[in-house]
Amino acid sequence: MRIKGAVAAGHPKTAEAAIRMFELGGNAFDAVLAALAAACVVEPVLTSLGGGGFLLARKRGGDPLLYDFFVQTPQQRRLTEECEFYPVIADFGSAQQEFHIGAGSIATPGTVRGLVHCHHKLGSLPLREILDPAIEYASAGVEVNALQAYIFSIVAPIYRATPPAAALYGGEALCGEGTLFHQPELADTLHWLAAEEDTPFYHGELAQRLVTHCTERGGHLRHTDLAAYGVIERAPLLHRYRGYQVATNPAPSSGGTLINFALAALGNQDLGSMAFGDVPHLKTLAHVMAHTNVARQDGIIVRSQHHRELLEEYLATISGHPVNNRGTTHISAIDSTGNSAALTLSNGEGSGELLPSTGIMLNNMLGEEDLNPEGFNRWPCDVRVSSMMAPTLAEDDRHLIALGSGGSNRLRTAILQTLSNLVDFGMSPTEAVEAPRIHFERGRLDIEPGFPTTAIDALRAHYPNHQLWSNHNLFFGGTHTVCWNGKTFSGAGDPRRGGVFVHTD
């Protein structure tokens, strides 16, 4: 019997790569790994083979397992005066934000090793077939869509910071909408990985290029960083929410713990007596977010033993593991045998540094301000970086749900609200994903349009520091979601982040 499957992702070509694996007889893990490689080609600002990520996978009938292949801090720091590390300004139109890039911002990448490790553990198709769609897209070129062009425009200073980057990404034009974007060197690199797996990147010629580049350009990475890097398999964080077992990213990453904290608080509320978007519902949501945000920032005194344990776990999570909160993309996949996968990826914003002759934009994770609370270039050495990224799986006796989100700090509230919409309000995936959202952080409440006027007015009165957005926006995350009831697939790609949902017939 041919395996059927479904995928939700942030680009049509990312989803297409996954569907091609189902058509070849592959499983949900083949699909999500093909989508990973494709996303590195067609969503190049959001992810890269030079970054890292997390895969939460559940084999049919088994327990979920988290594969951590996020970035690692280097084993040694170079002196600050030896490092190439500098700020650039990204223009969001209504606001500007400073990012830090250069060779001194590059942490040890994990995506290539994660791809190969997860293929060995979970895949059923040859690696060559899994990488074929990405190779095709990189070689033939992919038309830049509106969302990717917009993201490029925001981070333009990064992608023209060095001559090789400017040459690849179009210089002043910087891959405008409708541009056919060719990446022949990346296609060659993917061919190489298909033939030799991750050996070239961590022990061979590509490793040598990366170390030489960092040595000459003021970076920290050395051969020992690459050779020692490994994927870490972790038991996920589990929580029972209204009959569903929810699995998400465990410590040392923090996003899953905060989602778990919020679910525990939301589970104590009688949402059955509320209507979606009414005053009691939105006040409850905002209160839970504010409560969670205080726990995240300062720690709080809690009465519940369960909440106290969750808070202690969160505080332990962030101790000694610097947190990265930057840009991401997400992919969800489920197949008809009951395999499910949620994969979240990031490259930060990119360092502006290409790994020579590979087409790989290297990460700038060491430039994250939250990773350097005591000042830049003072991160702890040789530790796995923590993250807000929280790929999530949920199941009860009849349903499987795979979801996750991009959106830095906002991804945790996006996942919380989408899951609550599905479970508490019985929404379809499309309704749950497209419903308006709120987000509370650092004392400010952000509100998407679409809620009843009376509810919005009540929120604005209760939270004087607020912003009412004029439209739905990628600020509020992108919860690409797939559901399976044992017979049929449903799902939604989040339109805030160019999402698509596709399933096989």
Buried (B, 14 or more C-beta within 10 A) or exposed (E): EEBBBBBBBBBBBBBBBBBBBBBBEBBBBBBBBBBBBBBBBBBBBBBBBBBBBBBBBBBEEEEBBBBBBBBBBBBEBBEEEEBBBBEBEBEEEEEEEEBBBBBBBBBBBBBBBBBBBBBEBBBBBBBEBBBBBBBBBBBEBBEBBEBBBBBBBBBBBBBBBBEBBBEBBBBEEBBBBEBEBBBEBBBBBBBBBBEBBBBBBBEBBBBEBBBEBBBEBBBBBBEBBBEEBBBBEBEBBBBEBBEBBBBBBBBBBBBBBBBBBBBBBBBEBEBEEBEBBBBBBBBBBBBBBBBBBEBBEEEEEBEEEBBEEBBEBBBEBBEEBBBBBBBBBBBBBBBBBBBBBBBBBBBBBBBBBBBBEBBBBBBBBBBBEBBBEEEBBEBEEEBBBBBBBBBBBBBBEEBBBBBBBBBBBBBBBBBBBBBBBBBBBEBBBBBBBBBBBBBBBEEEBBBBEBBBEEBBEBBBEBBEEBEEBEEBBBBBBBBBBBBBEEEEBBBBBBBBBBBBBBBBE
